[in-house]
Amino acid sequence: MSLGDEQGYGESSRSGDDAYGGYAGTGQTRTRLPEGGGDPYGGAPRRPRSSSRSLVTIVGVVVLLIAAIAFANRGGDSDSAGDSGNDKTETAPTAASGERPVKSKTAGIPTGFAQSEEGAQSAATNYTAALGSDGMFNTAERHQIVETIADPSTMDRLKNGFDADYSAEFLKALGLSEDGSAPSGSTFVNRTLPVGTKATSYSSTTATVEVWCNSLFGLTGESTTNPVTNGWFTVTLKLHWTDGDWKVLETSQKTGPTPVNADDPVSGADEIGKAVEEFGGFTYAR
């Protein structure tokens, strides 16, 4: 495996052509917007707004707000009089939907998901984040992660495949020690950030879930040759309902969907390292 390949989840566990990992190692091309605020997708350039037009817009917004407040007050009085004997509560449009987040954890990984399609998606999302973490670069932590999320029927195969991928030679090429730790004065970053999920197949005992992800991977430090970069990929997990929880049978990955990069200024190594240490991860629920 070359440093240009995507890495992190194990060759033996993949079912596609791309290696399955928490890091997309391909280079990213920054896109600079054209002068004058033009649309990078080919739209017409924006015309500057006149001050008179802005004033008219502001006045219009204020009038609309006053009308909306008056209408809401009148509607509230009417509802109170008409629904005085009705205790039914309607769900707010911004209320969360889906399964409740699990509260139990094993080896720091959320477990105990519902036997439902939403439960399978939540399991796949949390397992993807665990498999795309820096813990996979330490042998003891990697084994604990696999033992927590893998189905017993595939545990040995997955564990052996990951061990082969995270070899001492590979860690050395990244600038890490044999236990996966970073050199003095540097911070190793490997974090997978799920964006969304979808179940492509589901039954009460098996499920296939795709997880769209962003990732951070690299070493902070002024002299590093592997700076922290980001990548986009989609992870596919095949799950099996085993002993009251969803467990991983097989994993694979493909690149993208990848959005256009914003022309944001790049942060320094110290700022990135501090952010990774201070901002913790999440438990995901669908």
Secondary structure as UniProt FT lines:
FT   TURN            3..4
FT   HELIX           11..13
FT   TURN            35..37
FT   TURN            40..41
FT   HELIX           51..82
FT   TURN            83..85
FT   TURN            93..94
FT   STRAND          105..106
FT   TURN            107..108
FT   STRAND          109..110
FT   HELIX           117..131
FT   HELIX           134..137
FT   HELIX           139..149
FT   TURN            152..154
FT   HELIX           155..165
FT   HELIX           168..174
FT   TURN            178..179
FT   TURN            184..185
FT   STRAND          188..202
FT   STRAND          206..219
FT   TURN            222..223
FT   STRAND          229..242
FT   TURN            243..244
FT   STRAND          245..255
FT   HELIX           269..278
//
